[in-house]
Amino acid sequence: MNNKELMMNANPVVAFIQKPASQLTRDDIILFARENDISMVNFMYPGGDGKLKTLNFVVTNLAYLETILTCGERVDGSSLFSFIQADSSDLYVIPRYSTAFVDPFAEIPTLCFLCSFFDKEGKALESAPEHTLAKACKAFRDVTGMEFHAMGELEYYVIFKDDGLFPAVDQHGYHESAPYAKANEFRAMCMKYIAQAGGQIKYGHSEVGNFVLDGVVYEQNEIEFLPVEAQSAADQLTVAKWVIRNLAYKMGLNVTFAPKITTGKAGSGLHIHMRMMKDGRNRMLHNGQLSEDARRMIAGMMDLAPSITAFGNKNPMSYFRLVPHQEAPTNVCWGDRNRSVLVRVPLGWTAQTDMSSMANPLEQEQRLDTTMKQTVEMRSPDGSADVYQLIAGLCVACRHGFEMDNALEVAERTYVNVNIHDKANAERLSELQQLPDSCAASADCLQRQRRVYEEYGVFSPAMIDGIIHSLKAFNDRTLRRDTQSHEETILLVRRYFHCG
């Protein structure tokens, strides 16, 4: 990170200290706190429900600040995670200095940190969400020699009363401008606060979903991030959801990340893009084409796709979004620029032309290295996901592709370059494996494929058991088939409205 990037960094802690977040030390944090009148500290950490929890400290003297930054604090693990028993529930939460940000909603100057969990032996908690992802990244690095990067497309609905002015066209909200899109200013404020909290944002826009129901406007939006090291990607998505919800509450709006909020309208996904890095270079391309390494990682996702839903689609409404013949995928296949597939290879600036100079004739032609932009996108997950589990599961799947003897054959067999929803391609569609259609079926898939996730100690058996138990507890094996009316669907939507 050069000086210009540091000076323009949106995170006040990074801008003040003039260091990248990854290099922040305890002394840096103390200096920032002293010079910026910080009088409160928040420890934040995801629980078993995927939502951020908060522990507040009032800073009364330097010695106490040093103590909490060094020693952390103990918490009741059994109230956070279902797999921890009450008779051995104490855990430590230790702040990670690299995640420091100023709470944009607090009236009292407050410094926030994401935390890691440790057990009574002072070891990282094996089943902790963030440690599971750290283990997945290490295993990926050990097997492939590359770093696993990720980023998310966070979709959500903003909900508010209809004023009747400049009505938007139903289900045609994609990239709409004001005044037809009403939540653009809210989204811009969300983006500002997320960036101040360390989020590396690519862009934001209104999405397709747009409708009015009983005098209430439902407007779909999306904030997309830049690819970063996978653990940072999960941190950023988790904080982003916290920011969006808090700002909505402050502004008297409602928001939901639910995968489905009514019948016949666009659901919300949490698409995850991935790339592999080595020596500062993206390994997704070779001579302008998708590399063998990239096809191996895709093959791993094709093989484990059914069980990845156990991490990325965690309540029954997920499977009301993943229905055949809609844009959300149900078929295990991949393709270039094809939105009917499970894993999509988006446009990657491989045309070897300087489009900027063509659009701006006064500019001289330049040859920029755009290979860093190439990713592949998993399209099945949604906002019910545990973000750390999901990205860890995808990391495992991509590593698995390098351990499959037939990876390139699997990639070839599952490649689709046509619209598989077109009747003319029915024969090709019949050859493809299908994603599970319920939480219960997803649990079955995870049980069959759990060995791969448990290799290298990435997912603990306790965590896998807990996920399977939670999914089966929904008892939804025939729910999608049994739910016949709009009214029944709406009741289910309300039950799972604030998920993830």
C-alpha positions as CSV (number, residue, x, y, z in Angstrom):
1,M,0.0,0.0,0.0
2,N,1.6,3.3,-1.1
3,N,1.4,6.7,0.6
4,K,-1.4,7.9,-1.6
5,E,-3.5,4.9,-0.8
6,L,-2.9,5.4,2.9
7,M,-3.7,9.1,2.8
8,M,-7.0,8.4,1.0
9,N,-7.9,5.3,3.1
10,A,-11.5,5.6,4.5
11,N,-10.7,3.9,7.8
12,P,-9.8,6.7,10.3
13,V,-7.4,4.3,12.2
14,V,-5.4,3.5,9.1
15,A,-5.4,7.1,7.9
16,F,-4.2,8.3,11.2
17,I,-1.5,5.7,11.9
18,Q,-0.4,5.7,8.2
19,K,0.0,1.9,8.1
20,P,-1.9,-0.8,6.3
21,A,-4.5,-2.4,8.6
22,S,-2.6,-5.7,8.5
23,Q,0.4,-4.0,10.2
24,L,-1.4,-2.3,13.1
25,T,0.1,-3.0,16.5
26,R,-1.2,-2.6,20.0
27,D,0.9,0.6,20.4
28,D,-0.7,2.0,17.3
29,I,-4.2,1.3,18.7
30,I,-3.3,2.9,22.0
31,L,-1.8,6.0,20.2
32,F,-5.0,6.4,18.1
33,A,-7.2,6.0,21.2
34,R,-5.3,8.6,23.2
35,E,-5.1,11.1,20.4
36,N,-8.7,10.7,19.3
37,D,-10.4,10.7,22.7
38,I,-11.6,7.1,22.5
39,S,-13.5,6.4,25.7
40,M,-15.2,3.1,24.8
41,V,-14.1,-0.2,23.1
42,N,-16.3,-2.8,21.6
43,F,-15.3,-6.4,21.1
44,M,-17.4,-8.0,18.3
45,Y,-17.5,-11.6,17.2
46,P,-19.9,-13.9,15.2
47,G,-22.0,-16.4,17.1
48,G,-23.5,-19.6,15.9
49,D,-26.3,-17.7,14.2
50,G,-23.8,-15.8,12.0
51,K,-24.7,-12.4,13.6
52,L,-22.2,-10.1,15.3
53,K,-22.2,-10.0,19.1
54,T,-20.9,-7.1,21.0
55,L,-19.1,-6.7,24.4
56,N,-18.7,-3.1,25.6
57,F,-15.8,-1.6,27.6
58,V,-15.5,1.9,29.1
59,V,-11.9,3.0,29.0
60,T,-11.1,4.8,32.3
61,N,-7.3,4.6,32.2
62,L,-4.3,3.6,30.0
63,A,-3.6,0.5,32.1
64,Y,-7.1,-0.9,31.6
65,L,-6.9,-0.3,27.8
66,E,-3.6,-2.1,27.6
67,T,-5.1,-5.0,29.6
68,I,-8.2,-5.6,27.5
69,L,-6.2,-5.2,24.3
70,T,-3.6,-7.8,25.5
71,C,-5.7,-10.2,27.5
72,G,-9.1,-9.9,25.9
73,E,-12.0,-11.1,28.0
74,R,-13.9,-14.3,28.8
75,V,-17.4,-15.0,27.5
76,D,-20.0,-17.7,27.8
77,G,-19.4,-20.0,24.8
78,S,-22.5,-22.1,25.4
79,S,-24.7,-19.0,24.8
80,L,-22.9,-18.4,21.5
81,F,-22.5,-21.9,20.1
82,S,-24.8,-24.9,20.3
83,F,-21.8,-27.3,20.3
84,I,-20.4,-26.0,23.6
85,Q,-21.7,-27.5,26.8
86,A,-22.6,-25.3,29.8
87,D,-20.3,-27.2,32.2
88,S,-17.2,-26.1,30.1
89,S,-18.4,-23.0,28.4
90,D,-15.9,-20.3,29.2
91,L,-14.0,-18.9,26.2
92,Y,-11.6,-16.1,25.6
93,V,-12.2,-13.4,23.0
94,I,-9.1,-11.6,21.8
95,P,-9.2,-8.5,19.6
96,R,-7.5,-8.6,16.2
97,Y,-5.8,-5.2,15.8
98,S,-6.0,-5.3,12.0
99,T,-9.8,-5.1,12.2
100,A,-10.0,-1.9,14.2
101,F,-12.6,0.7,13.2
102,V,-14.4,3.6,14.7
103,D,-18.1,2.9,15.4
104,P,-20.0,5.2,13.0
105,F,-23.2,5.0,15.1
106,A,-21.9,5.6,18.6
107,E,-22.4,9.0,20.2
108,I,-19.5,8.2,22.5
109,P,-16.2,7.9,20.6
110,T,-15.9,4.1,20.3
111,L,-13.3,1.8,18.8
112,C,-14.4,-1.6,17.6
113,F,-12.5,-4.8,16.9
114,L,-13.4,-8.2,15.5
115,C,-12.2,-11.0,17.8
116,S,-10.9,-14.5,17.7
117,F,-12.0,-17.3,20.1
118,F,-9.6,-19.2,22.3
119,D,-10.2,-22.2,24.7
120,K,-9.1,-22.7,28.3
121,E,-5.7,-24.0,27.1
122,G,-5.1,-20.7,25.3
123,K,-5.5,-22.4,21.9
124,A,-7.6,-21.2,19.0
125,L,-11.1,-22.7,19.3
126,E,-11.2,-25.4,16.7
127,S,-14.9,-24.9,15.8
128,A,-14.8,-21.1,15.8
129,P,-16.0,-19.6,12.5
130,E,-13.0,-17.4,11.9
131,H,-10.5,-20.1,12.9
132,T,-12.2,-22.7,10.6
133,L,-11.6,-20.3,7.7
134,A,-8.0,-19.7,8.8
135,K,-7.4,-23.5,8.7
136,A,-9.0,-23.8,5.3
137,C,-6.8,-21.1,3.9
138,K,-3.7,-22.7,5.4
139,A,-4.6,-26.1,3.9
140,F,-5.2,-24.5,0.5
141,R,-1.8,-22.8,0.7
142,D,0.0,-26.0,1.8
143,V,-1.5,-28.0,-1.0
144,T,-1.4,-25.5,-3.9
145,G,1.3,-23.1,-3.0
146,M,-1.2,-20.3,-3.6
147,E,-3.3,-17.8,-1.6
148,F,-7.1,-18.0,-1.7
149,H,-8.9,-14.7,-2.2
150,A,-12.6,-14.0,-2.2
151,M,-15.2,-11.3,-2.3
152,G,-19.0,-11.2,-2.0
153,E,-21.9,-9.6,-3.7
154,L,-24.2,-8.6,-0.9
155,E,-27.8,-8.4,-2.0
156,Y,-30.6,-7.0,0.3
157,Y,-34.0,-5.4,0.2
158,V,-34.8,-2.0,1.6
159,I,-38.4,-1.7,2.8
160,F,-40.3,1.6,3.3
161,K,-43.8,3.1,2.9
162,D,-44.9,4.0,-0.7
163,D,-45.3,7.7,-1.3
164,G,-46.6,7.1,-4.8
165,L,-44.0,9.4,-6.4
166,F,-42.0,8.3,-9.5
167,P,-43.0,4.6,-9.2
168,A,-40.5,2.1,-10.4
169,V,-41.3,-0.6,-12.9
170,D,-42.0,-3.9,-11.2
171,Q,-38.9,-6.2,-11.4
172,H,-37.0,-3.8,-13.5
173,G,-34.8,-2.1,-10.9
174,Y,-31.4,-3.1,-12.2
175,H,-29.0,-0.1,-12.0
176,E,-32.0,2.3,-11.7
177,S,-31.3,5.9,-10.9
178,A,-33.2,8.3,-8.6
179,P,-36.0,9.2,-8.4
180,Y,-37.2,5.9,-9.6
181,A,-34.8,4.1,-7.2
182,K,-35.5,5.5,-3.7
183,A,-32.8,3.8,-1.6
184,N,-29.7,5.0,-3.5
185,E,-28.8,7.6,-0.8
186,F,-29.2,5.0,1.9
187,R,-27.0,2.6,0.0
188,A,-24.3,5.4,-0.5
189,M,-24.3,6.0,3.3
190,C,-23.9,2.3,3.9
191,M,-21.0,2.1,1.5
192,K,-19.3,5.1,3.2
193,Y,-19.6,3.5,6.7
194,I,-18.5,0.1,5.5
195,A,-15.4,1.6,3.9
196,Q,-14.7,3.5,7.1
197,A,-14.9,0.1,8.9
198,G,-12.2,-1.3,6.5
199,G,-14.4,-2.7,3.8
200,Q,-12.9,-2.8,0.3
201,I,-15.9,-1.9,-1.9
202,K,-16.0,-2.3,-5.6
203,Y,-19.3,-0.7,-6.3
204,G,-23.0,-0.5,-5.3
205,H,-26.2,-0.4,-7.3
206,S,-29.9,-1.1,-7.3
207,E,-30.9,-4.6,-8.3
208,V,-33.7,-6.2,-10.3
209,G,-36.1,-6.8,-7.4
210,N,-38.5,-3.9,-7.1
211,F,-42.2,-4.1,-6.2
212,V,-45.0,-2.6,-4.1
213,L,-47.1,-4.8,-1.8
214,D,-49.9,-3.4,0.4
215,G,-48.6,0.1,0.3
216,V,-45.0,-0.8,1.1
217,V,-42.0,-0.5,-1.3
218,Y,-39.5,-3.4,-1.5
219,E,-36.4,-2.2,-3.3
220,Q,-33.5,-4.6,-3.9
221,N,-29.9,-3.3,-3.7
222,E,-26.4,-4.8,-4.0
223,I,-23.0,-3.8,-2.6
224,E,-20.1,-5.7,-4.2
225,F,-16.6,-6.0,-2.7
226,L,-13.1,-6.2,-4.1
227,P,-11.3,-9.6,-3.9
228,V,-9.0,-9.7,-0.9
229,E,-7.5,-12.5,1.3
230,A,-10.3,-14.8,2.3
231,Q,-10.4,-14.1,6.0
232,S,-10.6,-10.3,5.4
233,A,-13.4,-11.0,2.9
234,A,-15.5,-12.8,5.5
235,D,-14.8,-10.1,8.1
236,Q,-15.9,-7.3,5.7
237,L,-19.1,-9.1,4.7
238,T,-20.0,-9.6,8.4
239,V,-19.3,-6.0,9.3
240,A,-21.2,-4.8,6.2
241,K,-24.4,-6.6,7.3
242,W,-24.1,-5.1,10.7
243,V,-23.6,-1.6,9.2
244,I,-26.6,-1.9,6.8
245,R,-28.9,-3.1,9.6
246,N,-27.8,-0.4,12.0
247,L,-28.1,2.5,9.5
248,A,-31.5,1.2,8.5
249,Y,-32.6,1.2,12.1
250,K,-31.3,4.8,12.5
251,M,-33.2,5.9,9.5
252,G,-36.5,4.2,10.3
253,L,-36.1,1.7,7.4
254,N,-36.3,-2.1,7.4
255,V,-33.8,-4.3,5.5
256,T,-33.6,-8.0,4.9
257,F,-31.0,-10.4,3.5
258,A,-33.5,-13.2,3.3
259,P,-33.2,-15.4,0.1
260,K,-36.9,-15.0,-0.7
261,I,-39.4,-12.5,0.6
262,T,-42.5,-13.2,-1.5
263,T,-43.6,-15.3,-4.4
264,G,-42.9,-14.3,-8.0
265,K,-40.3,-11.7,-7.2
266,A,-36.4,-11.8,-7.3
267,G,-34.8,-13.4,-4.3
268,S,-31.5,-12.2,-2.8
269,G,-28.2,-14.1,-3.2
270,L,-24.8,-13.8,-1.7
271,H,-22.6,-14.7,-4.7
272,I,-19.0,-15.3,-3.8
273,H,-16.1,-14.6,-6.3
274,M,-12.8,-16.3,-5.9
275,R,-9.3,-16.2,-7.3
276,M,-5.9,-17.7,-6.6
277,M,-2.8,-15.6,-6.0
278,K,0.9,-16.4,-6.1
279,D,3.8,-14.0,-5.8
280,G,1.4,-11.1,-6.2
281,R,-0.1,-12.4,-9.5
282,N,-3.5,-13.9,-10.3
283,R,-3.3,-17.5,-11.4
284,M,-6.7,-17.7,-12.9
285,L,-5.6,-17.0,-16.5
286,H,-2.9,-18.4,-18.8
287,N,-2.3,-16.7,-22.1
288,G,-5.6,-14.9,-21.8
289,Q,-7.6,-18.1,-21.2
290,L,-8.8,-19.8,-18.1
291,S,-5.9,-21.6,-16.6
292,E,-5.7,-25.3,-15.8
293,D,-5.4,-24.3,-12.1
294,A,-8.7,-22.4,-12.4
295,R,-10.4,-25.4,-14.0
296,R,-9.2,-27.6,-11.2
297,M,-10.7,-25.3,-8.6
298,I,-14.0,-25.2,-10.5
299,A,-13.9,-29.0,-10.7
300,G,-13.6,-29.2,-6.9
301,M,-16.7,-26.9,-6.5
302,M,-18.6,-29.1,-9.0
303,D,-17.8,-32.2,-7.0
304,L,-18.8,-30.7,-3.6
305,A,-21.5,-28.3,-4.8
306,P,-24.4,-30.3,-3.1
307,S,-22.8,-30.0,0.3
308,I,-21.6,-26.4,-0.1
309,T,-25.3,-25.5,0.3
310,A,-25.0,-26.7,4.0
311,F,-22.9,-23.6,4.6
312,G,-24.4,-21.1,2.1
313,N,-28.1,-21.9,2.2
314,K,-29.0,-22.4,5.9
315,N,-32.8,-22.0,6.2
316,P,-35.8,-23.4,4.4
317,M,-36.5,-20.2,2.4
318,S,-33.1,-20.7,0.6
319,Y,-34.7,-23.5,-1.3
320,F,-37.7,-21.4,-2.3
321,R,-35.0,-19.3,-4.1
322,L,-33.2,-22.3,-5.6
323,V,-36.0,-23.5,-7.8
324,P,-35.7,-24.9,-11.4
325,H,-36.0,-22.5,-14.4
326,Q,-35.2,-19.3,-12.5
327,E,-32.0,-17.3,-12.5
328,A,-30.8,-18.7,-9.2
329,P,-29.0,-22.0,-10.1
330,T,-30.1,-25.5,-9.3
331,N,-27.9,-27.4,-11.8
332,V,-24.3,-28.4,-11.0
333,C,-22.5,-26.9,-14.0
334,W,-20.3,-23.9,-15.0
335,G,-19.8,-21.6,-17.9
336,D,-18.5,-18.3,-19.3
337,R,-20.6,-15.2,-18.7
338,N,-23.6,-17.6,-18.3
339,R,-26.1,-16.6,-15.6
340,S,-28.0,-19.9,-15.7
341,V,-25.1,-21.9,-14.3
342,L,-23.9,-22.6,-10.7
343,V,-20.3,-21.3,-11.2
344,R,-19.9,-18.4,-13.7
345,V,-16.7,-17.1,-15.2
346,P,-17.4,-13.4,-15.6
347,L,-15.9,-11.1,-18.1
348,G,-12.2,-10.6,-17.3
349,W,-10.8,-7.8,-19.4
350,T,-9.0,-10.3,-21.7
351,A,-9.7,-8.6,-25.0
352,Q,-6.2,-6.9,-25.1
353,T,-7.7,-3.6,-26.1
354,D,-7.6,-0.2,-24.4
355,M,-11.3,0.6,-24.3
356,S,-10.6,3.8,-22.3
357,S,-8.6,5.4,-25.1
358,M,-11.3,4.3,-27.6
359,A,-14.0,6.0,-25.4
360,N,-11.7,9.0,-24.7
361,P,-9.9,9.9,-28.0
362,L,-7.7,12.5,-26.2
363,E,-6.1,9.7,-24.1
364,Q,-3.0,7.8,-25.4
365,E,-3.4,4.0,-25.7
366,Q,-2.0,2.1,-22.7
367,R,-1.4,-1.6,-22.1
368,L,-2.5,-2.2,-18.5
369,D,-2.2,-5.6,-16.8
370,T,-5.9,-6.5,-16.1
371,T,-5.3,-10.1,-15.2
372,M,-5.9,-9.3,-11.5
373,K,-9.6,-8.8,-12.2
374,Q,-10.4,-12.4,-13.3
375,T,-12.4,-14.4,-10.8
376,V,-14.9,-17.3,-10.8
377,E,-18.3,-16.8,-9.1
378,M,-20.3,-19.3,-7.0
379,R,-24.0,-18.3,-7.4
380,S,-25.9,-20.6,-5.0
381,P,-25.3,-19.0,-1.6
382,D,-27.6,-16.4,0.0
383,G,-27.9,-14.2,3.0
384,S,-28.7,-17.0,5.4
385,A,-25.1,-18.2,5.1
386,D,-22.6,-18.3,7.9
387,V,-20.1,-16.2,5.9
388,Y,-17.0,-17.8,7.6
389,Q,-18.3,-21.4,7.1
390,L,-19.3,-20.6,3.5
391,I,-15.9,-19.2,2.4
392,A,-14.1,-21.9,4.3
393,G,-16.3,-24.5,2.5
394,L,-15.5,-22.9,-0.9
395,C,-11.8,-22.8,0.0
396,V,-11.9,-26.6,0.8
397,A,-13.7,-27.3,-2.4
398,C,-11.2,-25.4,-4.5
399,R,-8.3,-27.2,-2.7
400,H,-10.1,-30.5,-3.3
401,G,-10.0,-29.8,-7.1
402,F,-6.2,-30.0,-6.9
403,E,-6.4,-33.4,-5.2
404,M,-8.8,-34.9,-7.7
405,D,-7.1,-37.2,-10.3
406,N,-9.9,-36.5,-12.8
407,A,-10.4,-32.8,-12.1
408,L,-9.9,-31.6,-15.7
409,E,-12.3,-34.3,-16.9
410,V,-14.9,-33.2,-14.4
411,A,-14.4,-29.6,-15.5
412,E,-14.9,-30.6,-19.1
413,R,-18.0,-32.7,-18.4
414,T,-19.8,-30.0,-16.3
415,Y,-19.0,-27.1,-18.7
416,V,-22.1,-25.6,-20.3
417,N,-22.1,-22.9,-22.9
418,V,-25.8,-22.7,-23.6
419,N,-28.9,-21.5,-21.7
420,I,-29.8,-24.7,-20.0
421,H,-33.3,-23.4,-19.3
422,D,-34.1,-23.3,-23.0
423,K,-36.3,-26.3,-24.0
424,A,-33.9,-27.0,-26.9
425,N,-31.2,-27.9,-24.4
426,A,-33.4,-30.3,-22.3
427,E,-31.1,-33.3,-23.1
428,R,-28.1,-31.5,-21.8
429,L,-30.0,-30.4,-18.7
430,S,-31.0,-34.0,-17.9
431,E,-27.3,-35.0,-17.7
432,L,-26.5,-32.5,-14.9
433,Q,-26.6,-33.2,-11.1
434,Q,-29.1,-31.1,-9.1
435,L,-28.6,-29.1,-5.9
436,P,-30.5,-30.3,-2.9
437,D,-34.1,-28.9,-2.5
438,S,-34.3,-28.6,1.3
439,C,-32.2,-28.1,4.4
440,A,-32.7,-31.8,5.2
441,A,-31.4,-32.8,1.8
442,S,-28.5,-30.5,2.2
443,A,-27.6,-32.1,5.5
444,D,-27.7,-35.5,3.8
445,C,-25.2,-34.2,1.2
446,L,-22.9,-32.8,3.9
447,Q,-23.0,-36.1,5.8
448,R,-21.9,-38.0,2.6
449,Q,-19.1,-35.5,1.8
450,R,-18.0,-34.5,5.3
451,R,-14.7,-36.3,5.0
452,V,-13.3,-33.8,2.6
453,Y,-14.2,-30.9,4.8
454,E,-12.7,-32.6,7.9
455,E,-9.3,-33.3,6.1
456,Y,-6.4,-31.3,7.5
457,G,-8.5,-30.6,10.5
458,V,-10.3,-27.7,8.8
459,F,-13.9,-28.3,9.9
460,S,-14.0,-30.0,13.3
461,P,-16.3,-33.0,13.5
462,A,-18.3,-31.1,16.2
463,M,-19.0,-28.3,13.8
464,I,-20.1,-30.6,11.0
465,D,-22.3,-32.5,13.4
466,G,-23.8,-29.2,14.6
467,I,-24.5,-28.0,11.1
468,I,-26.2,-31.3,10.1
469,H,-28.3,-31.2,13.3
470,S,-29.4,-27.6,12.7
471,L,-30.4,-28.3,9.1
472,K,-32.3,-31.4,9.9
473,A,-34.2,-29.7,12.7
474,F,-36.0,-27.6,10.1
475,N,-37.8,-30.8,9.1
476,D,-38.4,-29.3,5.6
477,R,-37.8,-32.3,3.3
478,T,-41.2,-31.8,1.6
479,L,-41.9,-28.2,2.6
480,R,-41.4,-26.7,-0.8
481,R,-43.8,-29.2,-2.4
482,D,-46.3,-28.9,0.4
483,T,-46.5,-25.1,0.4
484,Q,-49.1,-24.4,-2.1
485,S,-50.4,-20.9,-1.4
486,H,-49.0,-17.4,-1.4
487,E,-50.2,-17.0,2.2
488,E,-48.3,-20.0,3.4
489,T,-45.2,-18.8,1.7
490,I,-45.5,-15.3,3.3
491,L,-45.8,-16.9,6.8
492,L,-42.5,-18.8,6.2
493,V,-40.9,-15.6,4.9
494,R,-41.8,-13.8,8.1
495,R,-40.3,-16.6,10.2
496,Y,-37.0,-16.4,8.5
497,F,-37.0,-12.7,7.6
498,H,-33.9,-11.6,9.6
499,C,-31.5,-14.4,8.8
500,G,-27.7,-14.6,8.8
